[in-house]
Amino acid sequence: MTRLAQVRMPGARPFAPRVSAFTRPFWDALADGRLVSTRCDDCGTMSFPPRNLCRACWSRQIAWVELASSGRLYSFTRVHVVPRAFAADAPYAIGVVDLDDGGPRLMCRILGEPAASDLDSPVRMLVLHYDDGPLFGARLLESE
């Protein structure tokens, strides 16, 4: 079990997630430094975000599994014009990351200043700790 690096972020999350009985294991694991999601026990399909129903075979036989702590930057964009809730963070980068070990592709905040030359570069997943709870993000390995 690999613990993700922790990064302290100022203030509250701009849009706090809704935590349900089903998603509680995801948020608890993230607060503990682990990135988890769901995998279908019947067909093996990974889901991200976590789902209580397999999108491939519709099975409800779902297991929580730990995801890779590293991946590759597939794509990114730098956001300059933002809703008021994100004004303190602008500009910021959002990227698409392909997790290692055949994990899912996910979208998250990319810390640092990614450039076009960083596409397909390795990233490390992070826990972004805000005053009101965690979110996940990533950082280019060269930025560590």
N, C-alpha and C positions, 0 to 999 in steps of 0.2 A: 504494500500500500504506500503510494507516494503522496506526500503532503505537498500541496501547492504553496508557492510563495504567497505571502500576505502583503498587501499594499494598503496603507491607510489612506482613505479618501475623505476630504472635508465635507461636513454637512450630511444631509439626508439624501437618499436616492431620489432622483427627480420624479420617478414614477415607481413607487413601491409595488412589488408584485402581490397578487392575491395568493395567499397560502391556503391550500385546502388540505383536508385529511390525506388525500392521495399525494399531493406534492410536498408535504412536510418532510419526507425522507430526503428529497433533493436539497431543500433549504437547510436542513440540519447537517447534512454531509458537507455542503458548501461552507457553512459556518465553521465546520471542523477541519477545513482545508482539503476536502476531497470533492472531485467532480464525478457525479454519478448520473445515470439515466436508466432507461428500461430496455430490456431485450425480451423478445417473445420466446418462451420455452418450447413452443411447438415448431416454429419455422426459423428461429434465430435472428429475425429482423431487429435491428437496433432502432431506437426512437430517440430523437431529441427535437424538442423538449420531451420530457417523460410523458408517456401515454399509458392509460390503463386498458387500452384496446389496441391490438396489433393492427397497423394500417395495411399490412400485406395479407394476412389470413383471417383477420377479425377475432383471433383467439383472445381470451382474457387471462391466459396463463402467462403472466408477466413477471419477470424477475428484475430486481435492482442490481446493476453491475457498475463497477468502477470504470471510468473512462480514462484514456491516456492523458498524461499531464503535458504532452507536447504534440506538436503538429506542424503544419506548413501553411503559410499565408497564401491563400488562393486568390483573394481579391481584397481591395479596401477602397474607402473613400474618405476624404477629409470633409467634415461638416462645418460650414461657416455660418450659415443662416439657420438659426435654431428656434424652437419654441422657448418661451420665457423660462420654463422649468430647467432648461439646459444652458441658460445664458452664462452662468459662471464657468462652464466647462468649455465654451466655444473658443477657438475651433478645436475639434477633437476628431479622432479617426475611429471608424467602424470598419471591421474587416470580417471576411469569411475565412474560417480556418478548417482545414481538413485534419482531423485528429489522427495521430499515428495508430498503428495496430488495427487498421481497418475500422476505426471508430467513425462516428457520424461527422458530417460537415455542419459547422455551427457559426452563427454570427455573434460577434461580441465587440466590446471596446478594445482598441489596440492602443496601448500606452506607448508613448514616444512619437517619433516623426517618421512613419514609414514612407518610402519612396517607391516609384515604379520598379526600380532595380531590386527591391526587396521581395517582389512576387516570387513565390515558391521557396522563400527562405524559412528556416526553422523558427518556430515560436514556442514559448513556454506559457502554459495556462497559469492564471493567477486568481486569487480571491481578492476582490476589491471590497474592503471593509468600510462601509459608511456608518454614520452614527446610528442609523436605524436598521442595519442588517447588511448582509453580503450580496454582491453580484459577482459574476465571473468576467474575466477579461483575459487578454494575452499581451505578451511583450516579445518583440524580436529578440533572439538569443544574443545578438551583437549588442543589444541595449542593456543587458544585465550587468 
